[in-house]
């Protein structure tokens, strides 16, 4: 009987130690997703204000609107998981924002479109990996967000072809 209790305690301890790993992975994904939304909102706002073409300005407004919605959804999941969301943008987005502020017209549009293609390709990869886990609220959030990210990639690719 003593060995059975020890085995049960060992199994319970193993399960308890594996749960924080999932929670840490979920928290990490949520943090990156929210920081990514912050980045897209800031860069979208910049494009809406400074884009050289109407298409880039429209895309900027789309990014700002869609990523504001996405951030709201991610924040709800983070709150439910007791995850403190990060502030600010990613270092890559900060560098891109600095670069874009020195550009105008067609140069701005080309750089913005190229960055958004690369950024959304990576986002789609990250969100696809999370969605395929099928392990709860963060996977559901990733699955729900993927169509929006794919739409943004198509829009950015179209802008890139125009520029």
Secondary structure, DSSP 4 states (H G I P E B T S, - for coil): -HHHHHHHHHHHHHHHHHHHHHHHHHHHHHHHHHHHHHHHHHHHHHHHHH-SSHHHHHHHHHHHHHHHHHHHHHHHHHHHTTPPPPPS--HHHHHHHHHHHT--HHHHHHHHHHHHHHHHHHHHHHHHHHHTT--SHHHHHHHHHHHHHHHHHHHHHHHHHH-
